[in-house]
Amino acid sequence: MERQARRVQGLGTTVFAEMSALALATGAINLGQGFPDTDGPVEVADAAIDAIREGHNQYAPGTGIAALRQAISTHRERFSGLTYDPDGEVLVTTGATEAIAAALLAMIDPGDEVVVLEPYYDSYVACIGFAGGIRRPVTLRPPTYALDPDDLRRAVTPRTKMLLINTPHNPTGAVLSHAELSAIAEVAVDHDLVVVVDEVYEHMAFDADRPHVPIAALPGMRERTLSISSAGKTFSFTGWKLGWVTGPPELVETVRLAKQFLTFTSGAPFQPAIALGLGLPDSYFTGLREGLAAKRDLLCDGLASVGLDVHPPRGTYFATTDVRPLGYEDGRQFCRDLPARAGVVAIPHAPFWDDDALGAPLVRWAFCKRDEVLLEAVDRLRTAFG
Protein backbone atom coordinates (compact mmCIF):
# COMPACT_ATOMS: atom_id res chain seq x y z
CA MET A 1 0.00 0.00 0.00
CA GLU A 2 1.28 3.45 -0.90
CA ARG A 3 1.84 5.25 2.39
CA GLN A 4 2.33 8.75 0.97
CA ALA A 5 -0.61 10.80 -0.20
CA ARG A 6 -0.15 12.31 -3.63
CA ARG A 7 -0.28 15.81 -2.15
CA VAL A 8 3.11 15.32 -0.45
CA GLN A 9 4.83 13.21 -3.06
CA GLY A 10 7.78 15.01 -4.59
CA LEU A 11 7.98 17.70 -1.91
CA GLY A 12 11.07 16.34 -0.16
CA THR A 13 12.92 18.34 2.47
CA THR A 14 12.82 22.11 2.06
CA VAL A 15 15.97 23.64 0.65
CA PHE A 16 16.18 25.79 3.79
CA ALA A 17 16.35 22.76 6.08
CA GLU A 18 18.83 21.02 3.77
CA MET A 19 21.26 23.91 3.60
CA SER A 20 20.94 24.82 7.28
CA ALA A 21 21.76 21.21 8.17
CA LEU A 22 24.80 21.47 5.91
CA ALA A 23 25.87 24.63 7.72
CA LEU A 24 25.63 22.87 11.09
CA ALA A 25 27.47 19.80 9.84
CA THR A 26 30.37 21.78 8.38
CA GLY A 27 30.54 24.74 10.77
CA ALA A 28 30.00 27.07 7.82
CA ILE A 29 28.61 30.60 8.10
CA ASN A 30 24.92 30.31 7.31
CA LEU A 31 23.82 32.99 4.86
CA GLY A 32 21.11 30.66 3.62
CA GLN A 33 18.06 30.58 5.86
CA GLY A 34 16.54 33.98 6.54
CA PHE A 35 16.73 34.44 10.28
CA PRO A 36 18.66 37.14 12.15
CA ASP A 37 21.55 36.20 14.43
CA THR A 38 20.57 38.79 17.04
CA ASP A 39 17.35 39.11 19.02
CA GLY A 40 14.84 41.88 18.65
CA PRO A 41 13.90 44.69 21.06
CA VAL A 42 14.64 43.89 24.68
CA GLU A 43 11.38 45.48 25.83
CA VAL A 44 9.43 43.06 23.64
CA ALA A 45 11.38 40.08 25.00
CA ASP A 46 10.84 41.32 28.56
CA ALA A 47 7.10 41.63 27.90
CA ALA A 48 7.00 37.95 26.87
CA ILE A 49 8.89 36.94 30.02
CA ASP A 50 6.48 38.99 32.13
CA ALA A 51 3.51 37.36 30.38
CA ILE A 52 4.82 33.88 31.18
CA ARG A 53 5.36 34.80 34.83
CA GLU A 54 1.93 36.40 35.02
CA GLY A 55 0.28 33.18 33.85
CA HIS A 56 -0.51 33.83 30.18
CA ASN A 57 0.33 30.23 29.38
CA GLN A 58 -2.97 28.60 28.41
CA TYR A 59 -4.87 28.77 25.14
CA ALA A 60 -5.38 32.26 23.81
CA PRO A 61 -8.64 32.99 21.97
CA GLY A 62 -8.66 31.42 18.52
CA THR A 63 -8.69 34.81 16.83
CA GLY A 64 -5.90 36.18 19.05
CA ILE A 65 -6.04 38.18 22.27
CA ALA A 66 -7.95 41.46 22.08
CA ALA A 67 -4.89 43.58 22.86
CA LEU A 68 -2.93 42.13 19.94
CA ARG A 69 -5.82 42.43 17.49
CA GLN A 70 -6.23 46.07 18.50
CA ALA A 71 -2.48 46.66 18.15
CA ILE A 72 -2.50 45.13 14.66
CA SER A 73 -5.43 47.33 13.67
CA THR A 74 -3.72 50.45 15.02
CA HIS A 75 -0.44 49.51 13.32
CA ARG A 76 -2.17 49.04 9.96
CA GLU A 77 -3.82 52.44 10.20
CA ARG A 78 -0.57 54.06 11.29
CA PHE A 79 1.52 52.70 8.42
CA SER A 80 -1.00 52.20 5.60
CA GLY A 81 -3.88 54.55 6.39
CA LEU A 82 -6.30 51.60 6.34
CA THR A 83 -8.72 50.95 9.19
CA TYR A 84 -9.68 47.42 10.26
CA ASP A 85 -12.14 46.39 12.94
CA PRO A 86 -10.11 44.36 15.47
CA ASP A 87 -13.20 42.29 16.30
CA GLY A 88 -13.94 41.04 12.79
CA GLU A 89 -11.24 42.07 10.35
CA VAL A 90 -8.09 40.89 12.16
CA LEU A 91 -6.99 37.29 12.75
CA VAL A 92 -3.83 36.20 14.59
CA THR A 93 -2.11 33.13 13.10
CA THR A 94 0.82 30.83 13.79
CA GLY A 95 3.17 32.80 11.60
CA ALA A 96 2.52 34.11 8.12
CA THR A 97 3.00 30.64 6.66
CA GLU A 98 -0.09 29.34 8.46
CA ALA A 99 -2.03 32.40 7.32
CA ILE A 100 -1.16 31.63 3.70
CA ALA A 101 -1.97 27.92 4.11
CA ALA A 102 -5.31 28.66 5.79
CA ALA A 103 -6.28 31.19 3.11
CA LEU A 104 -5.57 28.70 0.33
CA LEU A 105 -7.27 25.78 2.08
CA ALA A 106 -10.31 27.92 2.86
CA MET A 107 -10.80 29.44 -0.59
CA ILE A 108 -9.34 27.12 -3.22
CA ASP A 109 -11.17 24.04 -4.46
CA PRO A 110 -9.54 21.31 -6.59
CA GLY A 111 -9.02 22.68 -10.08
CA ASP A 112 -9.16 26.35 -9.08
CA GLU A 113 -6.25 28.40 -10.40
CA VAL A 114 -3.99 30.64 -8.33
CA VAL A 115 -1.91 33.24 -10.15
CA VAL A 116 1.39 33.61 -8.29
CA LEU A 117 4.63 35.47 -8.85
CA GLU A 118 7.58 33.29 -9.88
CA PRO A 119 10.06 32.69 -8.28
CA TYR A 120 7.98 31.54 -5.33
CA TYR A 121 8.52 31.32 -1.62
CA ASP A 122 8.46 27.52 -1.48
CA SER A 123 5.47 27.08 0.86
CA TYR A 124 3.22 28.70 -1.76
CA VAL A 125 3.72 25.77 -4.12
CA ALA A 126 3.10 23.19 -1.38
CA CYS A 127 -0.01 24.90 -0.01
CA ILE A 128 -1.56 25.43 -3.43
CA GLY A 129 -1.00 21.71 -4.00
CA PHE A 130 -2.50 20.77 -0.63
CA ALA A 131 -5.66 22.68 -1.59
CA GLY A 132 -5.82 20.93 -4.97
CA GLY A 133 -5.25 24.20 -6.79
CA ILE A 134 -3.31 24.84 -9.97
CA ARG A 135 -0.64 27.52 -9.95
CA ARG A 136 -0.34 29.91 -12.86
CA PRO A 137 3.06 31.63 -12.78
CA VAL A 138 3.82 35.22 -13.67
CA THR A 139 7.58 35.35 -13.99
CA LEU A 140 9.70 38.17 -12.56
CA ARG A 141 12.71 37.97 -14.85
CA PRO A 142 16.27 38.67 -13.70
CA PRO A 143 18.08 40.91 -13.18
CA THR A 144 15.38 43.57 -12.56
CA TYR A 145 12.54 41.23 -11.51
CA ALA A 146 9.95 43.66 -12.88
CA LEU A 147 6.33 42.61 -13.31
CA ASP A 148 5.08 42.54 -16.90
CA PRO A 149 1.37 43.45 -16.82
CA ASP A 150 0.78 41.62 -20.09
CA ASP A 151 2.17 38.40 -18.57
CA LEU A 152 -0.21 38.91 -15.64
CA ARG A 153 -3.23 39.37 -17.89
CA ARG A 154 -2.34 36.28 -19.93
CA ALA A 155 -2.07 34.18 -16.77
CA VAL A 156 -5.71 34.78 -15.78
CA THR A 157 -8.28 32.33 -17.14
CA PRO A 158 -11.95 31.66 -16.36
CA ARG A 159 -10.76 29.17 -13.69
CA THR A 160 -8.61 31.73 -11.84
CA LYS A 161 -9.87 32.42 -8.32
CA MET A 162 -6.99 34.14 -6.54
CA LEU A 163 -3.91 36.29 -7.05
CA LEU A 164 -1.17 35.43 -4.52
CA ILE A 165 1.49 38.12 -4.46
CA ASN A 166 4.47 38.94 -2.26
CA THR A 167 5.99 42.38 -1.85
CA PRO A 168 8.71 43.03 -0.81
CA HIS A 169 9.41 39.82 -2.66
CA ASN A 170 11.25 36.75 -1.40
CA PRO A 171 13.59 35.49 -2.88
CA THR A 172 14.41 38.31 -5.32
CA GLY A 173 14.22 41.36 -3.03
CA ALA A 174 12.01 43.16 -5.55
CA VAL A 175 9.56 45.76 -4.23
CA LEU A 176 6.55 46.10 -6.52
CA SER A 177 6.05 49.67 -7.71
CA HIS A 178 2.80 51.60 -7.50
CA ALA A 179 2.36 51.05 -11.25
CA GLU A 180 2.91 47.29 -10.94
CA LEU A 181 0.47 47.05 -8.04
CA SER A 182 -2.06 49.14 -9.96
CA ALA A 183 -1.85 46.64 -12.83
CA ILE A 184 -2.51 43.80 -10.38
CA ALA A 185 -5.44 45.73 -8.89
CA GLU A 186 -6.92 46.35 -12.33
CA VAL A 187 -6.80 42.65 -13.17
CA ALA A 188 -8.27 41.70 -9.79
CA VAL A 189 -11.18 44.11 -10.15
CA ASP A 190 -11.83 43.26 -13.81
CA HIS A 191 -12.00 39.51 -13.04
CA ASP A 192 -13.47 39.80 -9.52
CA LEU A 193 -10.53 37.97 -7.93
CA VAL A 194 -9.44 37.71 -4.31
CA VAL A 195 -5.91 38.99 -3.68
CA VAL A 196 -3.79 37.45 -0.93
CA VAL A 197 -0.72 39.61 -0.32
CA ASP A 198 2.23 38.45 1.74
CA GLU A 199 3.74 41.61 3.25
CA VAL A 200 5.99 40.13 5.94
CA TYR A 201 8.85 42.41 4.82
CA GLU A 202 6.64 45.53 4.85
CA HIS A 203 9.14 47.45 7.00
CA MET A 204 12.11 46.40 4.87
CA ALA A 205 11.74 48.43 1.67
CA PHE A 206 15.06 50.26 1.52
CA ASP A 207 14.96 52.78 -1.34
CA ALA A 208 13.17 56.12 -1.14
CA ASP A 209 12.10 55.87 -4.79
CA ARG A 210 10.42 52.47 -4.21
CA PRO A 211 8.51 52.46 -0.90
CA HIS A 212 6.30 49.59 0.11
CA VAL A 213 2.74 50.27 -1.10
CA PRO A 214 -0.05 48.21 0.52
CA ILE A 215 -2.18 47.01 -2.37
CA ALA A 216 -5.28 47.03 -0.16
CA ALA A 217 -5.06 50.84 -0.20
CA LEU A 218 -5.57 51.02 -3.98
CA PRO A 219 -9.05 51.73 -5.40
CA GLY A 220 -11.37 48.72 -5.32
CA MET A 221 -8.92 46.56 -3.38
CA ARG A 222 -9.71 46.73 0.33
CA GLU A 223 -12.89 44.67 -0.09
CA ARG A 224 -11.08 41.87 -1.97
CA THR A 225 -7.64 41.79 -0.29
CA LEU A 226 -6.29 39.66 2.54
CA SER A 227 -3.05 41.21 3.82
CA ILE A 228 -0.64 38.99 5.75
CA SER A 229 2.29 40.02 7.91
CA SER A 230 4.60 38.65 10.59
CA ALA A 231 5.98 39.53 14.00
CA GLY A 232 8.96 37.27 13.37
CA LYS A 233 10.28 39.41 10.54
CA THR A 234 9.38 42.81 11.97
CA PHE A 235 10.82 42.15 15.44
CA SER A 236 13.53 39.52 14.73
CA PHE A 237 11.82 36.84 16.82
CA THR A 238 11.27 34.33 14.03
CA GLY A 239 10.92 31.40 16.46
CA TRP A 240 7.85 32.92 18.08
CA LYS A 241 5.78 32.16 14.97
CA LEU A 242 3.16 34.89 15.21
CA GLY A 243 1.53 36.34 12.14
CA TRP A 244 -1.78 37.92 11.22
CA VAL A 245 -4.35 38.50 8.52
CA THR A 246 -6.33 41.69 7.94
CA GLY A 247 -9.13 42.08 5.46
CA PRO A 248 -12.89 42.35 4.98
CA PRO A 249 -14.85 40.35 7.56
CA GLU A 250 -16.22 37.71 5.19
CA LEU A 251 -12.73 36.83 3.93
CA VAL A 252 -11.13 36.88 7.39
CA GLU A 253 -13.91 34.62 8.69
CA THR A 254 -13.31 32.23 5.80
CA VAL A 255 -9.62 31.98 6.74
CA ARG A 256 -10.56 31.46 10.39
CA LEU A 257 -12.71 28.45 9.45
CA ALA A 258 -9.61 26.66 8.15
CA LYS A 259 -7.14 28.08 10.69
CA GLN A 260 -9.15 26.77 13.68
CA PHE A 261 -8.45 23.20 12.56
CA LEU A 262 -4.75 23.75 11.84
CA THR A 263 -3.35 25.13 15.10
CA PHE A 264 -6.49 26.71 16.66
CA THR A 265 -4.21 29.04 18.62
CA SER A 266 -0.59 29.42 19.69
CA GLY A 267 1.98 31.69 21.29
CA ALA A 268 -0.17 32.90 24.22
CA PRO A 269 2.63 34.69 26.15
CA PHE A 270 4.10 36.12 22.95
CA GLN A 271 0.86 37.83 21.94
CA PRO A 272 0.92 40.62 24.56
CA ALA A 273 4.62 41.12 23.82
CA ILE A 274 3.99 41.66 20.11
CA ALA A 275 1.09 43.98 20.96
CA LEU A 276 3.65 46.11 22.80
CA GLY A 277 6.11 45.87 19.90
CA LEU A 278 3.61 47.08 17.32
CA GLY A 279 3.28 50.27 19.32
CA LEU A 280 7.01 51.07 19.38
CA PRO A 281 7.95 54.55 18.13
CA ASP A 282 8.69 55.25 14.46
CA SER A 283 12.40 55.28 15.28
CA TYR A 284 12.34 51.51 15.79
CA PHE A 285 10.87 50.79 12.35
CA THR A 286 13.11 53.37 10.66
CA GLY A 287 16.14 51.89 12.40
CA LEU A 288 15.20 48.39 11.28
CA ARG A 289 14.97 49.52 7.66
CA GLU A 290 18.14 51.62 7.71
CA GLY A 291 20.16 48.97 9.52
CA LEU A 292 19.22 46.29 7.03
CA ALA A 293 19.86 48.61 4.09
CA ALA A 294 23.42 49.11 5.36
CA LYS A 295 23.85 45.33 5.67
CA ARG A 296 22.53 44.90 2.14
CA ASP A 297 25.15 47.31 0.83
CA LEU A 298 27.92 45.68 2.85
CA LEU A 299 27.14 42.18 1.56
CA CYS A 300 26.36 43.19 -2.03
CA ASP A 301 29.61 45.14 -2.31
CA GLY A 302 31.46 42.16 -0.87
CA LEU A 303 29.84 39.65 -3.23
CA ALA A 304 30.65 41.89 -6.20
CA SER A 305 34.29 42.07 -5.07
CA VAL A 306 34.42 38.25 -5.21
CA GLY A 307 33.38 38.40 -8.87
CA LEU A 308 29.71 37.47 -8.59
CA ASP A 309 27.08 39.24 -10.70
CA VAL A 310 24.96 40.86 -7.98
CA HIS A 311 21.27 41.80 -8.31
CA PRO A 312 20.91 44.31 -5.45
CA PRO A 313 17.55 43.99 -3.68
CA ARG A 314 15.19 46.85 -2.91
CA GLY A 315 13.83 45.04 0.15
CA THR A 316 13.72 41.89 2.35
CA TYR A 317 16.67 40.09 3.94
CA PHE A 318 18.06 38.69 0.69
CA ALA A 319 20.42 39.44 -2.19
CA THR A 320 20.59 37.41 -5.39
CA THR A 321 23.69 36.67 -7.45
CA ASP A 322 24.38 34.96 -10.74
CA VAL A 323 27.24 32.51 -10.15
CA ARG A 324 28.31 32.03 -13.77
CA PRO A 325 31.18 34.56 -13.52
CA LEU A 326 32.80 32.14 -11.04
CA GLY A 327 32.65 29.28 -13.52
CA TYR A 328 29.47 27.59 -12.32
CA GLU A 329 26.43 27.06 -14.54
CA ASP A 330 24.33 25.55 -11.75
CA GLY A 331 23.61 27.36 -8.49
CA ARG A 332 22.70 24.08 -6.83
CA GLN A 333 26.15 22.66 -7.41
CA PHE A 334 27.72 25.95 -6.35
CA CYS A 335 25.81 25.81 -3.03
CA ARG A 336 26.73 22.17 -2.46
CA ASP A 337 30.41 22.94 -3.02
CA LEU A 338 30.45 26.21 -1.07
CA PRO A 339 30.61 24.92 2.55
CA ALA A 340 33.70 22.80 1.93
CA ARG A 341 35.31 25.24 -0.46
CA ALA A 342 34.65 28.50 1.41
CA GLY A 343 33.01 27.72 4.75
CA VAL A 344 29.83 29.60 3.74
CA VAL A 345 26.26 28.44 3.04
CA ALA A 346 23.83 30.06 0.60
CA ILE A 347 20.56 28.95 -1.00
CA PRO A 348 20.15 27.98 -4.67
CA HIS A 349 17.27 29.77 -6.42
CA ALA A 350 16.28 26.79 -8.55
CA PRO A 351 13.70 25.31 -6.10
CA PHE A 352 11.77 28.60 -6.28
CA TRP A 353 11.28 28.47 -10.05
CA ASP A 354 9.26 26.47 -12.57
CA ASP A 355 11.52 27.89 -15.29
CA ASP A 356 14.75 26.06 -14.50
CA ALA A 357 16.72 27.91 -17.17
CA LEU A 358 16.10 31.23 -15.42
CA GLY A 359 16.61 29.98 -11.86
CA ALA A 360 19.51 27.56 -12.34
CA PRO A 361 22.45 30.02 -12.18
CA LEU A 362 21.04 32.10 -9.33
CA VAL A 363 21.87 31.96 -5.61
CA ARG A 364 20.24 33.77 -2.66
CA TRP A 365 22.23 35.19 0.26
CA ALA A 366 20.78 36.41 3.59
CA PHE A 367 22.22 39.62 5.00
CA CYS A 368 20.19 39.74 8.26
CA LYS A 369 23.38 38.92 10.19
CA ARG A 370 25.86 40.83 12.31
CA ASP A 371 28.29 42.94 10.28
CA GLU A 372 31.28 40.95 11.50
CA VAL A 373 29.63 37.74 10.27
CA LEU A 374 28.99 39.23 6.84
CA LEU A 375 32.58 40.53 6.62
CA GLU A 376 33.98 37.14 7.64
CA ALA A 377 31.82 35.41 5.03
CA VAL A 378 33.08 37.77 2.32
CA ASP A 379 36.69 37.23 3.40
CA ARG A 380 36.21 33.46 3.15
CA LEU A 381 34.68 33.82 -0.31
CA ARG A 382 37.55 36.01 -1.47
CA THR A 383 40.06 33.43 -0.21
CA ALA A 384 38.21 30.61 -1.96
CA PHE A 385 37.64 32.36 -5.28
CA GLY A 386 40.38 34.97 -5.37
ROGUDREN-836037 format. One record per residue (C-alpha): x, y, z; residue in three letters. Coordinates in steps of 0.2 Angstrom, whole numbers, plus 5000, padded with zeros to 4 digits. Example, Ala and Ser with C-alpha at 12.3 -4.5 7.8 and 13.67 -1.06 7.14 Angstrom:
! residues 2
506249785039ALA 506849955036SER 
! end
This chain:
! residues 386
500050005000MET 500650174995GLU 500950265012ARG 501250445005GLN 499750544999ALA 499950624982ARG 499950794989ARG 501650774998VAL 502450664985GLN 503950754977GLY 504050894990LEU 505550824999GLY 506550925012THR 506451115010THR 508051185003VAL 508151295019PHE 508251145030ALA 509451055019GLU 510651205018MET 510551245036SER 510951065041ALA 512451075030LEU 512951235039ALA 512851145055LEU 513750995049ALA 515251095042THR 515351245054GLY 515051355039ALA 514351535040ILE 512551525037ASN 511951655024LEU 510651535018GLY 509051535029GLN 508351705033GLY 508451725051PHE 509351865061PRO 510851815072ASP 510351945085THR 508751965095ASP 507452095093GLY 507052235105PRO 507352195123VAL 505752275129GLU 504752155118VAL 505752005125ALA 505452075143ASP 503652085140ALA 503551905134ALA 504451855150ILE 503251955161ASP 501851875152ALA 502451695156ILE 502751745174ARG 501051825175GLU 500151665169GLY 499751695151HIS 500251515147ASN 498551435142GLN 497651445126TYR 497351615119ALA 495751655110PRO 495751575093GLY 495751745084THR 497151815095GLY 497051915111ILE 496052075110ALA 497652185114ALA 498552115100LEU 497152125087ARG 496952305093GLN 498852335091ALA 498852265073ILE 497352375068SER 498152525075THR 499852485067HIS 498952455050ARG 498152625051GLU 499752705056ARG 500852645042PHE 499552615028SER 498152735032GLY 496952585032LEU 495652555046THR 495252375051TYR 493952325065ASP 494952225077PRO 493452115081ASP 493052055064GLY 494452105052GLU 496052045061VAL 496551865064LEU 498151815073VAL 498951665065THR 500451545069THR 501651645058GLY 501351715041ALA 501551535033THR 500051475042GLU 499051625037ALA 499451585018ILE 499051405021ALA 497351435029ALA 496951565016ALA 497251445002LEU 496451295010LEU 494851405014ALA 494651474997MET 495351364984ILE 494451204978ASP 495251074967PRO 495551134950GLY 495451324955ASP 496951424948GLU 498051534958VAL 499051664949VAL 500751684959VAL 502351774956LEU 503851664951GLU 505051634959PRO 504051584973TYR 504351574992TYR 504251384993ASP 502751355004SER 501651444991TYR 501951294979VAL 501651164993ALA 500051245000CYS 499251274983ILE 499551094980GLY 498751044997PHE 497251134992ALA 497151054975GLY 497451214966GLY 498351244950ILE 499751384950ARG 499851504936ARG 501551584936PRO 501951764932VAL 503851774930THR 504951914937LEU 506451904926ARG 508151934931PRO 509052054934PRO 507752184937THR 506352064942TYR 505052184936ALA 503252134933LEU 502552134915ASP 500752174916PRO 500452084900ASP 501151924907ASP 499951954922LEU 498451974911ARG 498851814900ARG 499051714916ALA 497151744921VAL 495951624914THR 494051584918PRO 494651464932ARG 495751594941THR 495151624958LYS 496551714967MET 498051814965LEU 499451774977LEU 500751914978ILE 502251954989ASN 503052124991THR 504452154996PRO 504751994987HIS 505651844993ASN 506851774986PRO 507251924973THR 507152074985GLY 506052164972ALA 504852294979VAL 503352314967LEU 503052484961SER 501452584962HIS 501252554944ALA 501552364945GLU 500252354960LEU 499052464950SER 499152334936ALA 498752194948ILE 497352294956ALA 496552324938GLU 496652134934VAL 495952094951ALA 494452214949VAL 494152164931ASP 494051984935HIS 493351994952ASP 494751904960LEU 495351894978VAL 497051954982VAL 498151874995VAL 499651984998VAL 501151925009ASP 501952085016GLU 503052015030VAL 504452125024TYR 503352285024GLU 504652375035HIS 506152325024MET 505952425008ALA 507552515008PHE 507552644993ASP 506652814994ALA 506052794976ASP 505252624979ARG 504352624995PRO 503152485001HIS 501452514995VAL 500052415003PRO 498952354988ILE 497452354999ALA 497552544999ALA 497252554980LEU 495552594973PRO 494352444973GLY 495552334983MET 495152345002ARG 493652235000GLU 494552094990ARG 496252094999THR 496951985013LEU 498552065019SER 499751955029ILE 501152005040SER 502351935053SER 503051985070ALA 504551865067GLY 505151975053LYS 504752145060THR 505452115077PHE 506851985074SER 505951845084PHE 505651725070THR 505551575082GLY 503951655090TRP 502951615075LYS 501651745076LEU 500851825061GLY 499151905056TRP 497851935043VAL 496852085040THR 495452105027GLY 493652125025PRO 492652025038PRO 491951895026GLU 493651845020LEU 494451845037VAL 493051735043GLU 493351615029THR 495251605034VAL 494751575052ARG 493651425047LEU 495251335041ALA 496451405053LYS 495451345068GLN 495851165063PHE 497651195059LEU 498351265076THR 496851345083PHE 497951455093THR 499751475098SER 501051585106GLY 499951655121ALA 501351735131PRO 502051815115PHE 500451895110GLN 500552035123PRO 502352065119ALA 502052085101ILE 500552205105ALA 501852315114LEU 503152295099GLY 501852355087LEU 501652515097GLY 503552555097LEU 504052735091PRO 504352765072ASP 506252765076SER 506252585079TYR 505452545062PHE 506652675053THR 508152595062GLY 507652425056LEU 507552485038ARG 509152585039GLU 510152455048GLY 509652315035LEU 509952435020ALA 511752465027ALA 511952275028LYS 511352245011ARG 512652375004ASP 514052285014LEU 513652115008LEU 513252164990CYS 514852264988ASP 515752114996GLY 514951984984LEU 515352094969ALA 517152104975SER 517251914974VAL 516751924956GLY 514951874957LEU 513551964947ASP 512552044960VAL 510652094958HIS 510552224973PRO 508852204982PRO 507652344985ARG 506952255001GLY 506952095012THR 508352005020TYR 509051935003PHE 510251974989ALA 510351874973THR 511851834963THR 512251754946ASP 513651634949VAL 514251604931ARG 515651734932PRO 516451614945LEU 516351464932GLY 514751384938TYR 513251354927GLU 512251284941ASP 511851374958GLY 511351204966ARG 513151134963GLN 513951304968PHE 512951294985CYS 513451114988ARG 515251154985ASP 515251314995LEU 515351255013PRO 516951145010ALA 517751264998ARG 517351425007ALA 516551395024GLY 514951485019VAL 513151425015VAL 511951505003ALA 510351454995ILE 510151404977PRO 508651494968HIS 508151344957ALA 506951274970PRO 505951434969PHE 505651424950TRP 504651324937ASP 505851394924ASP 507451304927ASP 508451404914ALA 508051564923LEU 508351504941GLY 509851384938ALA 511251504939PRO 510551614953LEU 510951604972VAL 510151694987ARG 511151765001TRP 510451825018ALA 511151985025PHE 510151995041CYS 511751955051LYS 512952045062ARG 514152155051ASP 515652055057GLU 514851895051VAL 514551965034LEU 516352035033LEU 517051865038GLU 515951775025ALA 516551895012VAL 518351865017ASP 518151675016ARG 517351694998LEU 518851804993ARG 520051674999THR 519151534990ALA 518851624974PHE 520251754973GLY 
! end
